[in-house]
Amino acid sequence: MSLREQYKKWQENTLKKSLEKTPERKTRFETSSGIEVPRVAVPGASSPFNEEESYLEKLGLPGEYPFTRGVQPTMYRSRLWTMRQYAGFGTAEETNKRYLYLLQHGQTGLSVAFDLPTQIGYDADDPIAHGEVGKVGVSISSVHDMETLFMDIELEKVSTSMTINAPAGILLAMYIAVAKKQGADIRKLRGTIQNDILKEYAARGTYIFPPAPSMRLITDIFQFCAREVPNWNTISISGYHIREAGSTAVQEVAFTLANGIAYVEAALRAGLSVDDFAGQLSFFFNAHNNFLEEVAKFRAARRVWAKIMRERFKAQKPSSWQLRFHTQTAGSTLTAQQPENNVVRVTIQALSAVLGGTQSLHTNSMDEALWLPTEKSVRVALRTQQIIAYESGVADSVDPLAGSYLIEYLTDEIEKGAQEYLAKIDEMGGALIAIERGYMQNEIQNAAYAAQQAIEKKEQIVVGVNEFEVKEERSLERLRVDPAIEAAARERLKKLRESRDQRLVGQLLEKLKAAANRTENLMPLFIECVENDITLGEICNALRGVWGEYVAEGF
């Protein structure tokens, strides 16, 4: 009897009797992207295993095209993912203490959260920064702040990720200046800057300049790092914030890769060769609650990107085809109610990232829906990764869920949905035009609205929020940012400006404005500026004077 015949017989007899006795909980089961989850996946629902040739085409082997099963042949059997807890608050001194604490407890990479004024290019003493200094990240206005941030940390020996976009080149310049002062070989520096302005226009909003000069800054970084800092990831093309804004898993993959295509095209227009910079591109994804869909999402994203780079952009190096990514567990899923439940959510999300083949991982802390995380809560979040790594056994085999009929079905469905979105965006003229028309924003908003409606109607249960509520008194320790840090930062900047060579500062800012009107690479000039005590805000204001600021239109 064939499998098809056996399956039909099972439906008519075994299944029918079971449903008569115990009906299913829902009439339709689906993932967050609306993909229907089959009652039981069997060969043929998704059929990579019908023929050996089909298997190699869709899955291949780890470390080989199309990288569905991972970008390294041995994955975590050789080296575990980088455990990179995202941290930053208050002053550079306070955040430095948190970094040293995390490194002491086994963290293997640093990840910098900047405050809002820093993210949009303002110094701590700018009137617009009032009340926001150090609140959602660390305040960095000058190279001296950056030096304090990494005090007693050898930059040549640590991998650092910086979540910064519009002024990414300036913060990278400060990092390089600090490394040089430490005596480091900047060619050995390892890390990532997010540097993803398109997702800011689409989903997050911390942009400064209009699209054309913003893309120019990004390609300047590509070019400079390819030549001077070859081990640095020049961009972290981010789906994380797209997902946090409310997108589905399919939209997260599609819109992130569409932005990636736009960056590659911009670099090619700037005269770069694809194989000279593609190996320094990296990605940043969200790990959400729908466990199996998330595992499949990461696998599908790798496969789609490999095809794009090899077939569309004709990249020749296998390293140019690889989608390497950092993952953060989903902040938007954390609840203020029963915050201890967030430990469970984060564990499930982190496990999906590991089973999906992430290169580095941040696990959110249980109290982040309430306030900045305390030392105890970040330690629990880090221990979650360490328990997965050293006690669960899931890191001992490469892509251990491959071959699951359901995982392969979901991987195929996510790839198909993402390709449909990519085709629509191509028809519009690319990601930037799709963003300018509001297409991506509207799709994300519609998905977010549908998800919220499902929660309100209790079609989607959120434990402790719309079901299983309890009356509780919160006993968690709270971290507070001292408002006095703002006054101290203003005083430091006042002294800095009084002690530096004002004539040289004026000359360098004029030189920067002139260069911004031309086409030369701005990164060497950024480094020269910060090394001569010109602040982040002063550099950004000089560029604002040349390029103006971006103002989003209503849709």
C-alpha positions in Angstrom: 0.0 0.0 0.0 1.4 3.4 -0.9 1.8 6.2 1.6 -1.0 8.2 -0.1 -3.4 5.2 0.3 -2.3 4.6 3.9 -2.8 8.2 4.8 -6.3 8.3 3.3 -7.2 5.1 5.2 -5.8 6.6 8.4 -8.0 9.7 7.9 -11.2 7.7 7.3 -10.7 5.3 10.2 -8.3 6.1 13.0 -8.5 9.9 12.7 -12.3 10.1 12.2 -13.0 8.0 15.4 -10.6 10.1 17.4 -12.2 13.4 16.3 -15.7 12.1 17.1 -14.5 11.3 20.6 -12.2 14.3 21.2 -12.7 17.3 18.8 -9.6 19.5 18.1 -9.1 22.7 20.0 -9.4 24.9 16.9 -10.9 24.6 13.4 -7.6 25.9 12.0 -4.0 25.8 13.3 -1.6 28.3 11.8 1.7 30.0 12.5 2.1 33.8 13.2 2.5 34.2 9.4 -0.8 32.6 8.6 0.8 29.4 7.3 -1.6 26.5 8.0 0.1 23.9 10.2 -0.9 20.4 9.0 -2.3 17.9 11.5 0.6 15.7 10.7 3.3 16.4 8.2 4.2 13.6 5.9 6.5 13.2 2.9 4.9 15.1 0.0 3.6 18.0 2.1 7.1 19.4 1.5 9.2 17.0 -0.5 12.9 17.6 -0.3 13.5 13.9 0.2 11.8 12.3 -2.8 15.1 12.3 -4.7 18.7 12.7 -3.7 19.1 15.6 -6.2 16.1 17.4 -4.6 17.7 17.1 -1.2 21.0 18.5 -2.3 19.3 21.4 -4.1 17.1 22.4 -1.1 19.2 21.5 1.9 22.7 20.5 0.9 25.3 19.9 3.6 26.4 22.3 6.3 28.9 24.8 5.1 27.9 24.4 1.5 25.4 26.1 -0.8 22.5 26.8 -0.3 23.5 26.9 3.4 20.0 25.8 4.6 21.8 23.6 7.2 24.2 26.2 8.4 27.1 28.3 7.3 29.9 26.2 8.9 30.5 22.5 8.3 30.7 21.7 12.1 28.7 24.6 13.5 28.6 24.4 17.4 30.6 21.2 17.6 33.7 23.4 16.9 32.7 26.7 18.4 29.6 27.8 20.3 27.7 30.9 19.2 28.9 34.2 20.6 27.0 34.9 23.8 26.5 38.7 23.5 24.3 40.3 26.1 23.0 43.7 24.9 23.8 46.3 27.6 24.1 50.0 28.0 22.7 52.6 30.5 23.6 55.8 32.3 27.3 56.8 32.0 30.1 55.1 30.2 31.5 54.2 33.7 28.4 52.4 34.8 28.1 50.5 31.5 31.8 49.5 31.6 31.1 47.9 35.1 28.2 45.9 33.6 30.5 44.7 30.7 33.2 43.6 33.1 30.5 41.8 35.2 29.1 40.0 32.2 32.6 39.0 30.9 33.4 37.7 34.4 30.3 35.5 34.2 31.1 33.9 30.9 29.8 36.3 28.2 31.9 36.0 25.0 31.1 39.2 23.2 30.0 42.8 24.0 26.9 44.5 22.6 26.4 48.2 23.1 23.0 49.9 23.6 23.2 53.7 23.1 20.8 56.3 24.5 18.4 58.1 22.3 20.4 61.3 21.9 23.4 59.3 20.8 21.3 57.3 18.3 20.1 60.5 16.6 23.4 62.4 16.7 23.1 64.8 19.6 25.5 65.4 22.4 24.4 65.0 26.1 24.4 68.8 26.6 22.1 69.6 23.6 18.7 71.0 24.7 17.0 68.3 22.7 18.7 65.6 24.8 17.2 66.9 28.1 15.7 64.1 30.1 16.9 61.3 27.9 20.6 61.1 28.7 21.5 57.5 29.6 17.9 56.4 29.8 17.6 53.6 27.1 21.3 53.1 26.6 24.7 54.6 27.4 25.5 58.2 26.6 28.4 58.7 24.2 29.3 62.2 23.1 33.1 62.1 22.6 36.0 59.7 22.1 36.7 60.0 25.8 33.3 58.5 26.6 34.1 55.7 24.3 37.5 55.2 25.9 35.8 55.0 29.4 33.2 52.5 28.0 35.9 50.0 27.1 38.3 50.7 30.0 40.3 47.5 31.0 38.9 45.7 28.0 41.4 44.8 25.2 39.5 45.6 22.0 41.8 43.4 19.9 40.7 40.4 21.9 36.9 41.0 22.1 34.1 41.0 19.6 31.9 44.1 19.9 28.5 44.8 18.4 27.2 48.4 18.4 23.5 49.0 17.8 23.8 52.3 16.0 22.5 53.4 12.6 22.3 57.0 11.4 25.7 58.0 13.0 27.2 54.5 12.8 30.4 55.7 11.0 31.1 58.3 13.7 30.7 55.7 16.5 32.9 53.3 14.6 35.5 56.0 14.2 35.5 56.5 18.0 35.9 52.8 18.5 38.8 52.6 16.1 40.4 55.7 17.7 40.2 54.0 21.1 41.7 50.8 19.7 44.6 52.7 18.2 45.2 54.4 21.5 45.3 51.0 23.1 48.0 50.0 20.6 45.7 47.5 18.8 46.1 46.4 15.2 42.8 47.7 13.8 43.0 45.0 11.1 42.4 42.5 13.9 39.3 44.3 15.3 36.2 42.1 15.3 32.6 43.1 15.7 29.6 44.6 14.0 27.8 48.0 13.6 24.1 47.8 12.8 24.4 50.6 10.2 20.9 49.7 8.8 19.2 53.0 7.9 16.4 51.5 5.7 14.8 49.7 8.6 14.9 53.0 10.5 12.8 54.6 7.8 10.5 51.5 7.7 10.0 50.5 11.3 12.0 52.3 14.0 12.5 56.0 13.3 16.0 56.9 14.6 17.2 58.4 11.3 18.9 61.7 10.8 19.7 62.4 7.1 17.8 61.8 3.9 18.2 58.5 2.1 20.8 59.5 -0.5 23.5 60.7 1.9 22.6 58.0 4.4 23.3 55.3 1.8 26.5 57.1 0.9 27.7 56.9 4.6 26.9 53.1 4.5 28.9 52.5 1.3 31.8 54.6 2.7 31.9 52.2 5.7 31.8 49.2 3.4 34.7 50.5 1.3 36.8 51.7 4.3 36.4 48.5 6.3 37.1 46.2 3.3 40.4 48.0 3.1 41.3 48.8 6.7 39.2 46.6 9.1 38.6 43.4 7.2 37.3 41.4 10.1 34.6 43.9 10.9 30.9 43.3 9.9 30.0 46.5 8.2 26.3 46.2 8.6 23.8 44.2 10.5 20.7 44.2 8.2 18.0 44.1 10.8 14.8 42.2 10.8 14.6 42.4 14.5 13.0 45.8 14.6 10.7 45.0 11.7 9.4 42.1 13.8 9.2 44.2 17.0 7.0 46.7 15.0 4.5 43.8 14.4 5.5 42.0 11.3 5.0 38.3 10.7 8.0 35.9 10.3 7.6 35.9 6.5 7.6 39.7 6.4 10.6 39.8 8.7 12.6 37.6 6.2 11.3 39.3 3.1 11.7 43.0 4.2 15.1 42.3 5.7 16.4 40.6 2.6 14.9 43.4 0.4 16.9 45.9 2.4 19.9 43.7 2.0 19.5 43.8 -1.8 19.2 47.6 -1.7 22.6 47.8 0.2 24.3 45.5 -2.2 23.0 47.5 -5.2 24.1 50.8 -3.6 27.6 49.4 -3.0 27.8 48.2 -6.6 26.7 51.7 -7.8 29.5 53.2 -5.7 32.0 51.1 -7.6 32.7 48.2 -5.2 33.0 44.6 -6.3 30.5 42.3 -4.7 33.0 39.8 -3.5 35.0 42.6 -1.9 32.3 43.5 0.6 29.7 40.7 0.7 31.6 38.7 3.2 31.4 41.5 5.7 27.6 41.8 5.5 25.7 40.3 8.5 22.0 40.1 9.6 20.1 40.5 12.8 16.9 38.6 13.4 14.2 38.2 16.1 13.5 35.0 17.9 9.8 34.9 18.6 7.4 32.6 20.3 6.2 30.2 17.6 9.1 27.8 18.1 8.9 25.6 15.0 8.2 28.6 12.6 11.2 30.4 14.1 13.6 27.5 13.5 12.3 27.2 9.9 12.5 31.0 9.4 16.3 31.1 10.0 16.8 28.2 7.6 14.7 29.7 4.9 16.4 33.1 5.2 19.8 31.4 4.6 18.6 29.6 1.5 16.9 32.7 0.0 20.0 34.9 0.6 22.4 32.4 -0.9 20.3 32.3 -4.1 20.1 36.1 -4.3 23.9 36.5 -3.9 24.8 33.7 -6.3 22.1 34.1 -9.0 21.2 37.7 -8.9 24.5 39.4 -8.0 26.8 36.7 -9.5 29.0 36.6 -6.4 31.8 34.1 -6.9 33.1 33.4 -3.4 31.1 31.0 -1.2 31.6 33.4 1.7 29.6 36.0 -0.2 26.6 33.6 -0.4 26.5 33.0 3.4 23.9 34.7 5.6 25.5 35.1 9.0 23.3 36.5 11.7 22.9 37.6 15.3 19.7 36.9 17.1 17.9 38.6 20.0 14.9 37.1 21.8 11.7 39.1 21.3 11.3 42.1 23.5 7.8 42.6 22.4 6.7 39.3 23.8 7.9 40.1 27.4 5.1 40.9 29.8 5.0 43.1 32.9 2.5 40.7 34.4 4.1 37.7 36.0 7.6 38.7 34.8 9.1 35.4 35.9 7.2 33.8 33.0 9.5 35.7 30.7 12.4 33.3 31.6 10.4 30.5 29.9 9.6 32.6 26.9 13.2 33.6 26.4 14.4 30.0 26.8 12.0 28.8 24.0 13.1 31.7 21.8 16.8 31.2 22.4 16.5 27.5 21.7 14.8 28.3 18.3 17.8 30.6 17.4 20.3 27.9 18.3 18.4 25.2 16.4 18.1 27.6 13.5 21.9 28.1 13.4 22.6 31.6 14.8 26.1 32.9 15.0 25.5 35.0 18.1 22.7 35.5 20.6 21.3 37.9 23.1 18.8 36.7 25.6 16.4 39.3 27.1 16.1 39.6 30.9 12.9 38.8 32.7 12.3 42.4 34.0 12.8 44.3 30.7 9.0 45.0 30.3 9.3 46.9 33.6 12.6 48.7 33.7 16.3 48.4 32.8 17.5 44.9 33.7 19.4 44.4 37.0 22.6 42.4 37.4 20.7 39.4 38.7 18.3 39.3 35.8 21.0 39.6 33.1 22.9 36.8 34.8 19.8 34.6 34.6 19.5 35.5 30.9 23.1 34.7 30.3 22.8 31.4 32.2 19.9 30.5 29.9 22.3 30.5 27.0 24.9 28.6 28.9 22.5 25.9 30.0 21.3 25.5 26.4 25.0 25.3 25.2 26.4 23.0 27.9 23.5 20.9 29.3 20.8 20.4 26.6 22.8 18.5 23.9 21.3 20.5 21.1 24.7 22.0 20.1 26.2 18.6 19.5 24.8 17.9 16.0 24.5 20.3 13.1 21.0 21.4 12.2 19.4 18.6 14.3 15.8 19.3 13.2 16.6 18.9 9.5 14.4 16.2 7.9 11.5 16.8 10.2 8.6 16.8 7.7 7.0 19.8 9.5 10.3 21.8 9.7 11.0 21.3 6.0 7.4 22.1 5.1 7.5 25.4 7.1 11.0 26.2 5.7 9.6 25.9 2.2 6.4 27.9 3.0 8.4 30.7 4.5 10.7 30.8 1.5 7.8 30.9 -0.9 6.1 33.7 1.0 9.3 35.7 1.2 9.9 35.3 -2.5 6.4 36.6 -3.3 7.1 39.7 -1.2 10.5 40.2 -2.8 8.9 40.0 -6.3 6.4 42.7 -5.3 9.1 45.0 -4.0 11.2 44.5 -7.1 8.2 45.5 -9.2 8.0 48.7 -7.2 11.6 49.5 -7.9 13.3 48.2 -4.8 13.2 48.5 -1.0 13.7 52.3 -0.8 10.8 53.1 -3.1 8.6 50.5 -1.2 9.5 52.3 2.0 8.9 55.8 0.5 5.4 54.6 -0.7 4.7 53.3 2.7 4.2 49.7 1.5 6.4 48.0 4.1 5.1 50.2 6.9 1.4 49.4 5.9 2.1 45.6 5.7 3.8 45.7 9.1 1.0 47.8 10.7 -1.7 45.5 9.3 0.0 42.4 10.7 0.5 44.1 14.1 -3.2 45.0 14.2 -4.3 41.5 13.3 -2.0 40.1 16.0 -3.4 42.5 18.6 -7.0 41.6 17.6 -6.2 37.9 18.1 -5.0 38.6 21.6 -8.0 40.8 22.5 -10.4 38.1 21.2 -8.4 35.4 23.0 -7.7 33.6 19.8 -4.1 33.9 20.8 -3.4 33.3 24.5 -0.7 35.3 26.3 -0.2 33.6 29.6 -0.7 36.0 32.5 -2.2 38.7 30.3 -5.4 37.5 28.7 -5.6 34.2 30.5 -4.2 32.7 33.8 -4.0 36.1 35.4 -3.2 36.5 39.1 -3.1 39.3 41.5 0.5 39.9 42.5 2.9 42.2 44.2 6.2 42.5 42.3 9.2 41.8 44.4 11.9 42.2 41.7 14.9 44.4 42.3 14.7 47.6 40.2 17.6 49.4 38.4 17.4 53.2 38.4 19.3 55.7 36.3 20.5 58.7 38.4 19.2 62.0 36.8 22.4 63.7 38.0 24.4 62.0 35.2 23.0 64.5 32.7 24.5 67.5 34.6 27.8 65.6 35.0 27.9 64.9 31.2 27.2 68.6 30.5 30.1 69.6 32.7 32.5 67.1 31.1 31.6 68.4 27.6 32.1 72.0 28.8 35.6 71.2 30.0 36.4 69.2 26.8 35.5 72.2 24.7 37.5 74.6 26.8 40.7 72.4 26.7 40.9 71.5 23.0 42.4 73.3 20.1 39.4 75.4 18.9 41.2 76.6 15.7 41.9 73.0 14.6 38.3 72.1 15.5 37.0 74.8 13.2 39.3 73.8 10.4 38.3 70.1 10.6 34.6 70.9 10.7 35.0 73.1 7.5 37.0 70.3 5.9 34.2 67.8 6.8 31.5 70.0 5.3 33.5 70.4 2.1 34.1 66.6 1.9 30.3 66.0 2.4 29.7 68.1 -0.7 32.1 65.9 -2.7 32.4 62.1 -3.1 35.5 61.1 -1.1 35.2 58.5 1.7 34.3 60.2 4.9 35.6 57.6 7.4 39.2 58.7 7.6 38.0 62.3 8.3 35.6 61.0 11.0 38.5 59.3 12.7 40.6 62.5 12.5 37.8 64.6 13.9 37.1 62.4 16.9 40.8 62.0 17.7 40.9 65.8 17.9 38.0 66.0 20.4 35.2 66.9 18.0 32.0 65.5 19.4 29.3 63.3 17.9 26.8 66.2 17.9 29.2 68.6 16.3 30.0 66.2 13.4 26.3 65.4 12.9 25.3 69.1 13.0 28.0 69.9 10.4 26.5 67.1 8.1 22.9 68.4 8.9 24.0 71.8 7.6 25.1 70.2 4.2 22.5 67.4 3.8 19.5 68.5 5.9 17.3 66.1 7.9 14.9 63.5 6.7 11.2 64.2 7.5 8.9 61.2 7.1 5.7 61.8 5.0 2.3 60.5 6.2 0.8 57.6 4.3 
